[in-house]
Amino acid sequence: MSLQSQIKESIKDAMRAKETVRLSVLRGLSTAFVNDLVSKGGTPQSEISDAAALAVIKREANKRKDSIEQFIKGGRPELAESEKEELAILDVFLPELMSREDIQKIVLQKKEEMGVTDKTKMGMLIGAVMKETAGNADGTLVKELVEEALA
C-alpha cells in the first residue's frame, strides 16, 4: 500500500474516531500531496510516489519543529504543545532516524575519505554525510557532529 493510500485510510479512521486534530493534520498532508503533484505538472488525481510523499511529510514535520521552537521562544507553550501533537501524528509516517553513533561513524568515515581537516570545507562534509544517510538523519544533528569532528 502506498504512503498516499495509507494517509487516505488514516483520514477515514480519524473521521470515524472523531479525532479532530489527527483529521486536520492528515487532511493538510493530503492537500500538500496534491499541491506537490500540481507544482510538478501532475494532476490532482494522480498518485504521488512514496519518495515524493516522504519528502512532503518531512517538510511538514520540519515546519512543525520550527513552529515549536518559535512558540517556545515567544513564550507561548500552549501553541507549542498543539504543534507537538501534530508533529507526533506526522512522525508515525516517517522512517526511523539514524542514531547519533551511526551518524558519527559516517561523519568520521567521510571526513577521512574527503581529507577534510578544517572548517572551510564543513559544508561539503555535511552534504556528503546527508547524501550517505539518504535523508534518515536529522540535519541539525549531522551539523552538530560535523562541527565536533572538525573542532
C-alpha positions in Angstrom: 0.0 0.0 0.0 1.4 3.4 -1.0 2.0 6.1 1.5 -0.7 8.2 0.0 -3.2 5.4 0.3 -2.2 4.9 4.0 -2.9 8.6 4.6 -6.3 8.3 2.9 -7.2 5.3 5.1 -6.0 7.1 8.2 -8.2 10.1 7.3 -11.2 7.7 7.2 -10.2 6.2 10.5 -9.8 9.6 12.1 -13.2 10.7 10.9 -14.8 7.5 12.4 -13.0 8.1 15.7 -13.8 11.8 15.6 -10.1 12.7 16.2 -10.2 16.3 15.1 -6.5 17.2 15.4 -5.4 14.0 13.6 -8.0 14.5 10.9 -6.9 18.1 10.4 -3.2 17.1 10.1 -3.9 14.3 7.7 -6.1 16.4 5.5 -3.4 19.0 5.4 -0.9 16.4 4.4 -3.3 15.1 1.7 -3.6 18.7 0.4 0.2 19.1 0.5 0.5 15.9 -1.7 -1.9 17.4 -4.3 -0.1 20.8 -4.2 3.3 19.0 -4.8 1.8 17.0 -7.7 0.3 20.1 -9.3 3.5 22.1 -8.9 5.4 19.4 -10.7 2.9 19.3 -13.6 0.8 16.4 -12.5 -3.0 16.3 -12.0 -4.7 16.3 -8.6 -6.0 12.8 -9.2 -2.5 11.4 -9.8 -0.8 9.2 -7.3 2.3 10.7 -5.6 5.3 8.5 -5.4 6.4 7.2 -2.0 9.7 9.1 -2.2 7.9 12.4 -3.0 5.3 11.7 -0.3 8.1 11.2 2.2 9.7 14.4 1.2 6.4 16.3 1.7 5.9 14.7 5.1 9.4 15.6 6.2 8.8 19.2 5.0 5.6 19.4 7.0 7.3 17.9 10.1 10.1 20.5 9.8 7.5 23.2 9.7 6.1 21.9 13.0 9.6 21.7 14.5 10.3 25.3 13.5 6.9 26.5 14.9 7.5 24.7 18.2 10.9 26.5 18.5 9.4 29.9 17.7 6.4 29.4 20.1 8.7 28.5 22.9 10.9 31.5 22.2 7.8 33.7 22.1 6.5 32.4 25.4 3.5 30.5 24.0 3.8 27.0 25.4 0.2 26.1 24.7 0.7 26.7 21.0 4.0 24.7 21.1 2.0 21.8 22.7 -0.5 21.8 19.8 2.3 21.8 17.3 4.0 18.9 19.2 0.7 16.9 18.9 0.7 17.5 15.2 4.3 16.5 14.9 3.6 13.2 16.7 1.0 12.4 14.1 3.4 13.1 11.3 6.2 11.1 12.9 4.1 7.9 12.5 4.6 8.1 8.7 8.3 9.0 8.9 11.1 6.3 8.8 13.2 5.8 12.0 16.0 8.3 12.2 19.6 7.1 12.5 21.2 7.0 15.9 23.8 9.5 17.0 26.5 6.8 17.0 25.7 5.6 13.5 25.8 9.2 12.1 29.1 9.8 14.0 30.7 6.8 12.3 29.6 8.1 8.9 30.9 11.6 9.7 34.3 10.2 10.7 34.4 8.0 7.6 33.5 10.8 5.2 36.0 13.2 6.9 38.8 10.6 6.3 37.7 9.9 2.7 37.4 13.6 1.8 40.5 14.6 3.7 38.7 17.4 5.4 40.8 18.9 8.2 39.3 22.3 8.9 36.0 24.1 8.9 36.4 25.7 5.5 35.0 22.5 3.9 32.4 21.9 6.5 29.5 22.4 4.1 30.9 19.9 1.7 31.3 17.3 4.5 27.7 17.9 5.8 26.4 17.5 2.3 28.3 14.2 1.8 27.1 12.9 5.2 23.5 13.8 4.4 23.8 12.1 1.0 25.2 9.0 2.6 22.4 8.9 5.3 19.8 9.1 2.5 17.6 11.5 4.5 17.4 9.2 7.5 19.4 11.6 9.7 18.4 14.8 11.4 20.2 17.7 9.7 20.8 19.5 12.9 22.4 16.5 14.5 24.6 16.0 11.4 25.7 19.6 11.6 26.5 19.3 15.3 28.5 16.1 14.8 30.5 17.5 11.9 31.3 20.6 14.0 32.5 18.3 16.8 34.6 16.3 14.4 36.3 19.4 13.0 36.9 21.1 16.3 
